[in-house]
Amino acid sequence: MPNAPYIPLTAIDCTIPALLIDRNAPLDVLHANAAARVLAVTQLMETFASRDLEHADQVDLKHLATTAMLLLRDGCDLLDVLGWRLRPA
C-alpha cells in the first residue's frame, strides 16, 4: 500500500486526481462507503433485469452503464483500501 495519506479513485484516469480516499479513515467508514456504491449498482442492475429493454434508448443505456461502472470502480477502490488495512503488518 502506498504511503500517501490519500489514495485517488481510479475510475477516471487523470493527471491530478480530484477525488481521494483517506487511507486512515475508520474501517467502518470505508466499508459503509463501499457498500453504498455496490448497493446502488445492485439496485440499478435489478431494475434492468426486471424491465424489457428491447426498445431502450442506446444513449440512456450508455449513461446508465457508465454510472454503474463509476460506482463499482469506486466501491472496488474503497474495498482495496479496506483490504490493505485488514492485512497483518
Distance bins in CASP14 RR format, pairs under 12 A and 6 or more apart:
PFRMAT RR
TARGET T0000
AUTHOR 0000-0000-0000
RMODE 2
METHOD distances of the structure
MODEL  1
1 7 0 0 0 0 1 0 0 0 0 0 0
1 21 0 0 0 0 0 1 0 0 0 0 0
1 23 1 0 0 1 0 0 0 0 0 0 0
1 24 0 0 0 0 0 1 0 0 0 0 0
1 80 0 0 0 0 1 0 0 0 0 0 0
1 81 1 0 0 1 0 0 0 0 0 0 0
1 82 0 0 0 0 0 1 0 0 0 0 0
1 83 0 0 0 0 1 0 0 0 0 0 0
1 84 1 0 1 0 0 0 0 0 0 0 0
1 85 0 0 0 0 1 0 0 0 0 0 0
1 86 0 0 0 0 0 1 0 0 0 0 0
1 87 0 0 0 0 1 0 0 0 0 0 0
1 89 0 0 0 0 0 1 0 0 0 0 0
2 8 0 0 0 0 1 0 0 0 0 0 0
2 20 0 0 0 0 0 1 0 0 0 0 0
2 21 0 0 0 0 0 1 0 0 0 0 0
2 23 1 0 0 1 0 0 0 0 0 0 0
2 80 0 0 0 0 0 1 0 0 0 0 0
2 81 0 0 0 0 0 1 0 0 0 0 0
2 84 0 0 0 0 1 0 0 0 0 0 0
3 23 0 0 0 0 1 0 0 0 0 0 0
3 24 0 0 0 0 0 1 0 0 0 0 0
3 84 0 0 0 0 0 1 0 0 0 0 0
4 17 0 0 0 0 0 1 0 0 0 0 0
4 20 0 0 0 0 1 0 0 0 0 0 0
4 21 0 0 0 0 0 1 0 0 0 0 0
4 22 0 0 0 0 0 1 0 0 0 0 0
4 23 1 0 0 1 0 0 0 0 0 0 0
4 24 0 0 0 0 0 1 0 0 0 0 0
4 81 0 0 0 0 0 1 0 0 0 0 0
5 20 0 0 0 0 1 0 0 0 0 0 0
5 21 0 0 0 0 1 0 0 0 0 0 0
5 22 1 0 0 1 0 0 0 0 0 0 0
5 23 1 0 0 1 0 0 0 0 0 0 0
5 24 1 0 0 1 0 0 0 0 0 0 0
5 25 0 0 0 0 0 1 0 0 0 0 0
5 81 0 0 0 0 0 1 0 0 0 0 0
6 17 0 0 0 0 1 0 0 0 0 0 0
6 18 0 0 0 0 0 1 0 0 0 0 0
6 19 0 0 0 0 1 0 0 0 0 0 0
6 20 1 1 0 0 0 0 0 0 0 0 0
6 21 1 0 0 1 0 0 0 0 0 0 0
6 22 1 0 1 0 0 0 0 0 0 0 0
6 23 1 0 0 1 0 0 0 0 0 0 0
6 24 0 0 0 0 1 0 0 0 0 0 0
6 25 0 0 0 0 1 0 0 0 0 0 0
6 77 0 0 0 0 0 1 0 0 0 0 0
6 81 0 0 0 0 1 0 0 0 0 0 0
7 17 0 0 0 0 1 0 0 0 0 0 0
7 19 0 0 0 0 0 1 0 0 0 0 0
7 20 1 0 0 1 0 0 0 0 0 0 0
7 21 1 0 1 0 0 0 0 0 0 0 0
7 22 0 0 0 0 1 0 0 0 0 0 0
7 23 1 0 1 0 0 0 0 0 0 0 0
7 24 0 0 0 0 0 1 0 0 0 0 0
7 25 0 0 0 0 0 1 0 0 0 0 0
7 30 0 0 0 0 0 1 0 0 0 0 0
7 74 0 0 0 0 0 1 0 0 0 0 0
7 76 0 0 0 0 0 1 0 0 0 0 0
7 77 1 0 0 1 0 0 0 0 0 0 0
7 78 0 0 0 0 1 0 0 0 0 0 0
7 79 0 0 0 0 0 1 0 0 0 0 0
7 80 1 0 0 1 0 0 0 0 0 0 0
7 81 1 0 1 0 0 0 0 0 0 0 0
7 82 0 0 0 0 0 1 0 0 0 0 0
7 83 0 0 0 0 0 1 0 0 0 0 0
7 84 0 0 0 0 1 0 0 0 0 0 0
7 85 0 0 0 0 0 1 0 0 0 0 0
8 14 0 0 0 0 1 0 0 0 0 0 0
8 15 0 0 0 0 0 1 0 0 0 0 0
8 16 0 0 0 0 1 0 0 0 0 0 0
8 17 1 1 0 0 0 0 0 0 0 0 0
8 18 0 0 0 0 1 0 0 0 0 0 0
8 19 1 0 0 1 0 0 0 0 0 0 0
8 20 1 0 1 0 0 0 0 0 0 0 0
8 21 1 0 0 1 0 0 0 0 0 0 0
8 22 0 0 0 0 0 1 0 0 0 0 0
8 23 0 0 0 0 0 1 0 0 0 0 0
8 73 0 0 0 0 0 1 0 0 0 0 0
8 74 0 0 0 0 0 1 0 0 0 0 0
8 77 0 0 0 0 1 0 0 0 0 0 0
8 80 0 0 0 0 0 1 0 0 0 0 0
8 81 0 0 0 0 0 1 0 0 0 0 0
9 17 1 0 0 1 0 0 0 0 0 0 0
9 18 0 0 0 0 1 0 0 0 0 0 0
9 19 1 0 1 0 0 0 0 0 0 0 0
9 20 1 0 0 1 0 0 0 0 0 0 0
9 21 1 0 0 1 0 0 0 0 0 0 0
9 22 0 0 0 0 0 1 0 0 0 0 0
9 33 0 0 0 0 0 1 0 0 0 0 0
9 34 0 0 0 0 0 1 0 0 0 0 0
9 37 0 0 0 0 0 1 0 0 0 0 0
9 70 0 0 0 0 1 0 0 0 0 0 0
9 71 0 0 0 0 0 1 0 0 0 0 0
9 72 0 0 0 0 0 1 0 0 0 0 0
9 73 1 0 0 1 0 0 0 0 0 0 0
9 74 1 0 1 0 0 0 0 0 0 0 0
9 75 0 0 0 0 1 0 0 0 0 0 0
9 76 0 0 0 0 1 0 0 0 0 0 0
9 77 1 0 1 0 0 0 0 0 0 0 0
9 78 0 0 0 0 1 0 0 0 0 0 0
9 80 0 0 0 0 0 1 0 0 0 0 0
9 81 0 0 0 0 0 1 0 0 0 0 0
10 17 0 0 0 0 1 0 0 0 0 0 0
10 19 0 0 0 0 1 0 0 0 0 0 0
10 20 0 0 0 0 0 1 0 0 0 0 0
10 21 0 0 0 0 1 0 0 0 0 0 0
10 69 0 0 0 0 0 1 0 0 0 0 0
10 70 0 0 0 0 0 1 0 0 0 0 0
10 72 0 0 0 0 0 1 0 0 0 0 0
10 73 1 0 0 1 0 0 0 0 0 0 0
10 74 0 0 0 0 1 0 0 0 0 0 0
10 75 0 0 0 0 0 1 0 0 0 0 0
10 76 0 0 0 0 1 0 0 0 0 0 0
10 77 1 0 1 0 0 0 0 0 0 0 0
10 78 0 0 0 0 0 1 0 0 0 0 0
10 80 0 0 0 0 1 0 0 0 0 0 0
10 81 0 0 0 0 0 1 0 0 0 0 0
11 17 0 0 0 0 0 1 0 0 0 0 0
11 18 0 0 0 0 0 1 0 0 0 0 0
11 19 0 0 0 0 1 0 0 0 0 0 0
11 21 0 0 0 0 0 1 0 0 0 0 0
11 37 0 0 0 0 0 1 0 0 0 0 0
11 66 0 0 0 0 1 0 0 0 0 0 0
11 67 0 0 0 0 0 1 0 0 0 0 0
11 68 0 0 0 0 0 1 0 0 0 0 0
11 69 1 0 0 1 0 0 0 0 0 0 0
11 70 1 0 1 0 0 0 0 0 0 0 0
11 71 0 0 0 0 1 0 0 0 0 0 0
11 72 0 0 0 0 1 0 0 0 0 0 0
11 73 1 1 0 0 0 0 0 0 0 0 0
11 74 1 0 0 1 0 0 0 0 0 0 0
11 75 0 0 0 0 1 0 0 0 0 0 0
11 76 0 0 0 0 1 0 0 0 0 0 0
11 77 1 0 0 1 0 0 0 0 0 0 0
11 78 0 0 0 0 0 1 0 0 0 0 0
12 18 0 0 0 0 1 0 0 0 0 0 0
12 19 0 0 0 0 1 0 0 0 0 0 0
12 66 0 0 0 0 0 1 0 0 0 0 0
12 69 0 0 0 0 0 1 0 0 0 0 0
12 70 1 0 0 1 0 0 0 0 0 0 0
12 73 0 0 0 0 1 0 0 0 0 0 0
12 74 0 0 0 0 0 1 0 0 0 0 0
12 77 0 0 0 0 0 1 0 0 0 0 0
13 73 0 0 0 0 0 1 0 0 0 0 0
17 77 0 0 0 0 0 1 0 0 0 0 0
19 33 0 0 0 0 0 1 0 0 0 0 0
19 70 0 0 0 0 0 1 0 0 0 0 0
19 73 0 0 0 0 0 1 0 0 0 0 0
19 74 0 0 0 0 1 0 0 0 0 0 0
19 75 0 0 0 0 0 1 0 0 0 0 0
19 77 0 0 0 0 1 0 0 0 0 0 0
19 78 0 0 0 0 0 1 0 0 0 0 0
20 74 0 0 0 0 0 1 0 0 0 0 0
20 77 0 0 0 0 1 0 0 0 0 0 0
20 78 0 0 0 0 0 1 0 0 0 0 0
20 81 0 0 0 0 0 1 0 0 0 0 0
21 29 0 0 0 0 0 1 0 0 0 0 0
21 30 1 0 0 1 0 0 0 0 0 0 0
21 33 0 0 0 0 1 0 0 0 0 0 0
21 34 0 0 0 0 1 0 0 0 0 0 0
21 37 0 0 0 0 0 1 0 0 0 0 0
21 73 0 0 0 0 0 1 0 0 0 0 0
21 74 0 0 0 0 1 0 0 0 0 0 0
21 75 0 0 0 0 1 0 0 0 0 0 0
21 76 0 0 0 0 0 1 0 0 0 0 0
21 77 1 0 0 1 0 0 0 0 0 0 0
21 78 1 0 0 1 0 0 0 0 0 0 0
21 79 0 0 0 0 0 1 0 0 0 0 0
21 80 0 0 0 0 1 0 0 0 0 0 0
21 81 1 0 1 0 0 0 0 0 0 0 0
21 82 0 0 0 0 1 0 0 0 0 0 0
21 83 0 0 0 0 0 1 0 0 0 0 0
21 84 0 0 0 0 0 1 0 0 0 0 0
21 85 0 0 0 0 0 1 0 0 0 0 0
22 29 0 0 0 0 1 0 0 0 0 0 0
22 30 0 0 0 0 1 0 0 0 0 0 0
22 33 0 0 0 0 0 1 0 0 0 0 0
22 78 0 0 0 0 0 1 0 0 0 0 0
22 81 0 0 0 0 1 0 0 0 0 0 0
22 82 0 0 0 0 0 1 0 0 0 0 0
22 85 0 0 0 0 0 1 0 0 0 0 0
23 29 0 0 0 0 0 1 0 0 0 0 0
23 30 0 0 0 0 1 0 0 0 0 0 0
23 77 0 0 0 0 0 1 0 0 0 0 0
23 78 0 0 0 0 0 1 0 0 0 0 0
23 80 0 0 0 0 1 0 0 0 0 0 0
23 81 1 0 1 0 0 0 0 0 0 0 0
23 82 0 0 0 0 1 0 0 0 0 0 0
23 83 0 0 0 0 0 1 0 0 0 0 0
23 84 1 0 0 1 0 0 0 0 0 0 0
23 85 1 0 0 1 0 0 0 0 0 0 0
24 30 0 0 0 0 1 0 0 0 0 0 0
24 81 0 0 0 0 1 0 0 0 0 0 0
24 84 0 0 0 0 0 1 0 0 0 0 0
24 85 0 0 0 0 1 0 0 0 0 0 0
25 31 0 0 0 0 1 0 0 0 0 0 0
25 32 0 0 0 0 1 0 0 0 0 0 0
25 33 0 0 0 0 1 0 0 0 0 0 0
25 34 0 0 0 0 0 1 0 0 0 0 0
25 78 0 0 0 0 1 0 0 0 0 0 0
25 81 1 0 0 1 0 0 0 0 0 0 0
25 82 0 0 0 0 1 0 0 0 0 0 0
25 85 0 0 0 0 1 0 0 0 0 0 0
26 32 0 0 0 0 1 0 0 0 0 0 0
26 33 0 0 0 0 0 1 0 0 0 0 0
26 81 0 0 0 0 0 1 0 0 0 0 0
26 82 0 0 0 0 0 1 0 0 0 0 0
26 85 0 0 0 0 1 0 0 0 0 0 0
27 33 0 0 0 0 0 1 0 0 0 0 0
27 34 0 0 0 0 0 1 0 0 0 0 0
27 78 0 0 0 0 0 1 0 0 0 0 0
27 79 0 0 0 0 0 1 0 0 0 0 0
27 81 0 0 0 0 1 0 0 0 0 0 0
27 82 1 0 0 1 0 0 0 0 0 0 0
27 83 0 0 0 0 1 0 0 0 0 0 0
27 84 0 0 0 0 0 1 0 0 0 0 0
27 85 1 0 0 1 0 0 0 0 0 0 0
27 86 1 0 0 1 0 0 0 0 0 0 0
28 34 0 0 0 0 0 1 0 0 0 0 0
28 35 0 0 0 0 0 1 0 0 0 0 0
28 78 0 0 0 0 0 1 0 0 0 0 0
28 82 0 0 0 0 1 0 0 0 0 0 0
28 85 0 0 0 0 0 1 0 0 0 0 0
29 35 0 0 0 0 0 1 0 0 0 0 0
29 36 0 0 0 0 0 1 0 0 0 0 0
29 78 0 0 0 0 1 0 0 0 0 0 0
29 81 0 0 0 0 0 1 0 0 0 0 0
29 82 0 0 0 0 1 0 0 0 0 0 0
29 85 0 0 0 0 0 1 0 0 0 0 0
30 36 0 0 0 0 0 1 0 0 0 0 0
30 37 0 0 0 0 0 1 0 0 0 0 0
30 74 0 0 0 0 0 1 0 0 0 0 0
30 75 0 0 0 0 1 0 0 0 0 0 0
30 77 0 0 0 0 1 0 0 0 0 0 0
30 78 1 0 1 0 0 0 0 0 0 0 0
30 79 1 0 0 1 0 0 0 0 0 0 0
30 80 0 0 0 0 1 0 0 0 0 0 0
30 81 1 0 1 0 0 0 0 0 0 0 0
30 82 1 0 1 0 0 0 0 0 0 0 0
30 83 0 0 0 0 1 0 0 0 0 0 0
30 84 0 0 0 0 1 0 0 0 0 0 0
30 85 1 0 0 1 0 0 0 0 0 0 0
30 86 0 0 0 0 1 0 0 0 0 0 0
31 37 0 0 0 0 0 1 0 0 0 0 0
31 38 0 0 0 0 0 1 0 0 0 0 0
31 39 0 0 0 0 0 1 0 0 0 0 0
31 75 0 0 0 0 0 1 0 0 0 0 0
31 78 1 0 0 1 0 0 0 0 0 0 0
31 79 0 0 0 0 1 0 0 0 0 0 0
31 81 0 0 0 0 0 1 0 0 0 0 0
31 82 1 0 0 1 0 0 0 0 0 0 0
31 83 0 0 0 0 0 1 0 0 0 0 0
31 85 0 0 0 0 0 1 0 0 0 0 0
31 86 0 0 0 0 0 1 0 0 0 0 0
32 38 0 0 0 0 0 1 0 0 0 0 0
32 39 0 0 0 0 0 1 0 0 0 0 0
32 75 0 0 0 0 0 1 0 0 0 0 0
32 78 0 0 0 0 1 0 0 0 0 0 0
32 79 0 0 0 0 0 1 0 0 0 0 0
32 82 0 0 0 0 0 1 0 0 0 0 0
33 39 0 0 0 0 0 1 0 0 0 0 0
33 40 0 0 0 0 0 1 0 0 0 0 0
33 71 0 0 0 0 0 1 0 0 0 0 0
33 74 1 0 0 1 0 0 0 0 0 0 0
33 75 1 0 0 1 0 0 0 0 0 0 0
33 76 0 0 0 0 0 1 0 0 0 0 0
33 77 0 0 0 0 1 0 0 0 0 0 0
33 78 1 0 1 0 0 0 0 0 0 0 0
33 79 0 0 0 0 1 0 0 0 0 0 0
33 81 0 0 0 0 1 0 0 0 0 0 0
33 82 0 0 0 0 1 0 0 0 0 0 0
34 40 0 0 0 0 0 1 0 0 0 0 0
34 41 0 0 0 0 0 1 0 0 0 0 0
34 71 0 0 0 0 0 1 0 0 0 0 0
34 72 0 0 0 0 0 1 0 0 0 0 0
34 73 0 0 0 0 0 1 0 0 0 0 0
34 74 1 0 0 1 0 0 0 0 0 0 0
34 75 1 0 1 0 0 0 0 0 0 0 0
34 76 1 0 0 1 0 0 0 0 0 0 0
34 77 0 0 0 0 1 0 0 0 0 0 0
34 78 1 1 0 0 0 0 0 0 0 0 0
34 79 1 0 1 0 0 0 0 0 0 0 0
34 80 0 0 0 0 1 0 0 0 0 0 0
34 81 0 0 0 0 1 0 0 0 0 0 0
34 82 1 0 0 1 0 0 0 0 0 0 0
34 83 0 0 0 0 0 1 0 0 0 0 0
35 41 0 0 0 0 0 1 0 0 0 0 0
35 42 0 0 0 0 0 1 0 0 0 0 0
35 71 0 0 0 0 0 1 0 0 0 0 0
35 74 0 0 0 0 0 1 0 0 0 0 0
35 75 0 0 0 0 1 0 0 0 0 0 0
35 78 0 0 0 0 1 0 0 0 0 0 0
35 79 0 0 0 0 1 0 0 0 0 0 0
35 82 0 0 0 0 0 1 0 0 0 0 0
36 42 0 0 0 0 0 1 0 0 0 0 0
36 43 0 0 0 0 0 1 0 0 0 0 0
36 71 0 0 0 0 1 0 0 0 0 0 0
36 74 0 0 0 0 1 0 0 0 0 0 0
36 75 0 0 0 0 1 0 0 0 0 0 0
36 78 0 0 0 0 1 0 0 0 0 0 0
37 43 0 0 0 0 0 1 0 0 0 0 0
37 44 0 0 0 0 0 1 0 0 0 0 0
37 67 0 0 0 0 0 1 0 0 0 0 0
37 68 0 0 0 0 1 0 0 0 0 0 0
37 69 0 0 0 0 0 1 0 0 0 0 0
37 70 0 0 0 0 1 0 0 0 0 0 0
37 71 1 0 1 0 0 0 0 0 0 0 0
37 72 1 0 0 1 0 0 0 0 0 0 0
37 73 0 0 0 0 1 0 0 0 0 0 0
37 74 1 0 1 0 0 0 0 0 0 0 0
37 75 1 0 1 0 0 0 0 0 0 0 0
37 76 0 0 0 0 1 0 0 0 0 0 0
37 77 0 0 0 0 1 0 0 0 0 0 0
37 78 1 0 0 1 0 0 0 0 0 0 0
37 79 0 0 0 0 1 0 0 0 0 0 0
38 44 0 0 0 0 0 1 0 0 0 0 0
38 45 0 0 0 0 0 1 0 0 0 0 0
38 68 0 0 0 0 0 1 0 0 0 0 0
38 71 1 0 0 1 0 0 0 0 0 0 0
38 72 1 0 0 1 0 0 0 0 0 0 0
38 73 0 0 0 0 0 1 0 0 0 0 0
38 74 0 0 0 0 1 0 0 0 0 0 0
38 75 1 0 1 0 0 0 0 0 0 0 0
38 76 0 0 0 0 1 0 0 0 0 0 0
38 77 0 0 0 0 0 1 0 0 0 0 0
38 78 0 0 0 0 1 0 0 0 0 0 0
38 79 0 0 0 0 1 0 0 0 0 0 0
39 45 0 0 0 0 0 1 0 0 0 0 0
39 46 0 0 0 0 0 1 0 0 0 0 0
39 71 0 0 0 0 1 0 0 0 0 0 0
39 72 0 0 0 0 0 1 0 0 0 0 0
39 75 0 0 0 0 0 1 0 0 0 0 0
40 46 0 0 0 0 0 1 0 0 0 0 0
40 47 0 0 0 0 0 1 0 0 0 0 0
40 64 0 0 0 0 0 1 0 0 0 0 0
40 67 0 0 0 0 1 0 0 0 0 0 0
40 68 0 0 0 0 1 0 0 0 0 0 0
40 70 0 0 0 0 0 1 0 0 0 0 0
40 71 1 0 1 0 0 0 0 0 0 0 0
40 72 0 0 0 0 1 0 0 0 0 0 0
40 74 0 0 0 0 1 0 0 0 0 0 0
40 75 0 0 0 0 1 0 0 0 0 0 0
41 47 0 0 0 0 0 1 0 0 0 0 0
41 48 0 0 0 0 0 1 0 0 0 0 0
41 64 0 0 0 0 0 1 0 0 0 0 0
41 65 0 0 0 0 0 1 0 0 0 0 0
41 66 0 0 0 0 0 1 0 0 0 0 0
41 67 0 0 0 0 1 0 0 0 0 0 0
41 68 1 0 1 0 0 0 0 0 0 0 0
41 69 0 0 0 0 1 0 0 0 0 0 0
41 70 0 0 0 0 1 0 0 0 0 0 0
41 71 1 0 1 0 0 0 0 0 0 0 0
41 72 1 0 1 0 0 0 0 0 0 0 0
41 73 0 0 0 0 0 1 0 0 0 0 0
41 74 0 0 0 0 1 0 0 0 0 0 0
41 75 0 0 0 0 1 0 0 0 0 0 0
41 76 0 0 0 0 0 1 0 0 0 0 0
42 48 0 0 0 0 0 1 0 0 0 0 0
42 49 0 0 0 0 0 1 0 0 0 0 0
42 68 0 0 0 0 1 0 0 0 0 0 0
42 71 0 0 0 0 1 0 0 0 0 0 0
42 72 0 0 0 0 1 0 0 0 0 0 0
42 75 0 0 0 0 0 1 0 0 0 0 0
43 49 0 0 0 0 0 1 0 0 0 0 0
43 50 0 0 0 0 0 1 0 0 0 0 0
43 64 0 0 0 0 0 1 0 0 0 0 0
43 67 0 0 0 0 0 1 0 0 0 0 0
43 68 0 0 0 0 0 1 0 0 0 0 0
43 71 0 0 0 0 0 1 0 0 0 0 0
44 50 0 0 0 0 0 1 0 0 0 0 0
44 51 0 0 0 0 0 1 0 0 0 0 0
44 61 0 0 0 0 0 1 0 0 0 0 0
44 63 0 0 0 0 0 1 0 0 0 0 0
44 64 1 0 0 1 0 0 0 0 0 0 0
44 65 0 0 0 0 1 0 0 0 0 0 0
44 66 0 0 0 0 0 1 0 0 0 0 0
44 67 1 0 0 1 0 0 0 0 0 0 0
44 68 1 0 1 0 0 0 0 0 0 0 0
44 69 0 0 0 0 0 1 0 0 0 0 0
44 70 0 0 0 0 0 1 0 0 0 0 0
44 71 0 0 0 0 1 0 0 0 0 0 0
44 72 0 0 0 0 0 1 0 0 0 0 0
45 51 0 0 0 0 0 1 0 0 0 0 0
45 53 0 0 0 0 0 1 0 0 0 0 0
45 64 0 0 0 0 1 0 0 0 0 0 0
45 65 0 0 0 0 0 1 0 0 0 0 0
45 67 0 0 0 0 0 1 0 0 0 0 0
45 68 1 0 0 1 0 0 0 0 0 0 0
45 69 0 0 0 0 0 1 0 0 0 0 0
45 71 0 0 0 0 0 1 0 0 0 0 0
45 72 0 0 0 0 1 0 0 0 0 0 0
46 68 0 0 0 0 0 1 0 0 0 0 0
47 53 0 0 0 0 0 1 0 0 0 0 0
47 56 0 0 0 0 0 1 0 0 0 0 0
47 64 0 0 0 0 1 0 0 0 0 0 0
47 67 0 0 0 0 0 1 0 0 0 0 0
47 68 0 0 0 0 0 1 0 0 0 0 0
48 56 0 0 0 0 1 0 0 0 0 0 0
48 60 0 0 0 0 0 1 0 0 0 0 0
48 61 0 0 0 0 1 0 0 0 0 0 0
48 64 1 0 0 1 0 0 0 0 0 0 0
48 65 0 0 0 0 1 0 0 0 0 0 0
48 67 0 0 0 0 0 1 0 0 0 0 0
48 68 0 0 0 0 1 0 0 0 0 0 0
51 60 0 0 0 0 0 1 0 0 0 0 0
51 61 0 0 0 0 0 1 0 0 0 0 0
51 64 0 0 0 0 0 1 0 0 0 0 0
53 60 0 0 0 0 1 0 0 0 0 0 0
53 61 1 0 0 1 0 0 0 0 0 0 0
53 64 0 0 0 0 0 1 0 0 0 0 0
53 65 0 0 0 0 0 1 0 0 0 0 0
54 61 0 0 0 0 0 1 0 0 0 0 0
55 61 0 0 0 0 0 1 0 0 0 0 0
56 62 0 0 0 0 0 1 0 0 0 0 0
56 63 0 0 0 0 0 1 0 0 0 0 0
56 64 0 0 0 0 1 0 0 0 0 0 0
56 65 0 0 0 0 0 1 0 0 0 0 0
57 63 0 0 0 0 1 0 0 0 0 0 0
57 64 0 0 0 0 1 0 0 0 0 0 0
58 64 0 0 0 0 0 1 0 0 0 0 0
58 65 0 0 0 0 0 1 0 0 0 0 0
59 65 0 0 0 0 0 1 0 0 0 0 0
59 66 0 0 0 0 0 1 0 0 0 0 0
60 66 0 0 0 0 0 1 0 0 0 0 0
60 67 0 0 0 0 0 1 0 0 0 0 0
61 67 0 0 0 0 0 1 0 0 0 0 0
61 68 0 0 0 0 0 1 0 0 0 0 0
62 68 0 0 0 0 0 1 0 0 0 0 0
62 69 0 0 0 0 0 1 0 0 0 0 0
63 69 0 0 0 0 0 1 0 0 0 0 0
63 70 0 0 0 0 0 1 0 0 0 0 0
64 70 0 0 0 0 0 1 0 0 0 0 0
64 71 0 0 0 0 0 1 0 0 0 0 0
65 71 0 0 0 0 0 1 0 0 0 0 0
65 72 0 0 0 0 0 1 0 0 0 0 0
66 72 0 0 0 0 0 1 0 0 0 0 0
66 73 0 0 0 0 0 1 0 0 0 0 0
67 73 0 0 0 0 0 1 0 0 0 0 0
67 74 0 0 0 0 0 1 0 0 0 0 0
68 74 0 0 0 0 0 1 0 0 0 0 0
68 75 0 0 0 0 0 1 0 0 0 0 0
69 75 0 0 0 0 0 1 0 0 0 0 0
69 76 0 0 0 0 0 1 0 0 0 0 0
70 76 0 0 0 0 0 1 0 0 0 0 0
70 77 0 0 0 0 0 1 0 0 0 0 0
71 77 0 0 0 0 0 1 0 0 0 0 0
71 78 0 0 0 0 0 1 0 0 0 0 0
72 78 0 0 0 0 0 1 0 0 0 0 0
72 79 0 0 0 0 0 1 0 0 0 0 0
73 79 0 0 0 0 0 1 0 0 0 0 0
73 80 0 0 0 0 0 1 0 0 0 0 0
74 80 0 0 0 0 0 1 0 0 0 0 0
74 81 0 0 0 0 0 1 0 0 0 0 0
75 81 0 0 0 0 1 0 0 0 0 0 0
75 82 0 0 0 0 1 0 0 0 0 0 0
76 82 0 0 0 0 0 1 0 0 0 0 0
76 83 0 0 0 0 0 1 0 0 0 0 0
77 83 0 0 0 0 0 1 0 0 0 0 0
77 84 0 0 0 0 0 1 0 0 0 0 0
78 84 0 0 0 0 0 1 0 0 0 0 0
78 85 0 0 0 0 0 1 0 0 0 0 0
79 85 0 0 0 0 0 1 0 0 0 0 0
79 86 0 0 0 0 0 1 0 0 0 0 0
80 86 0 0 0 0 0 1 0 0 0 0 0
80 87 0 0 0 0 0 1 0 0 0 0 0
81 87 0 0 0 0 0 1 0 0 0 0 0
END
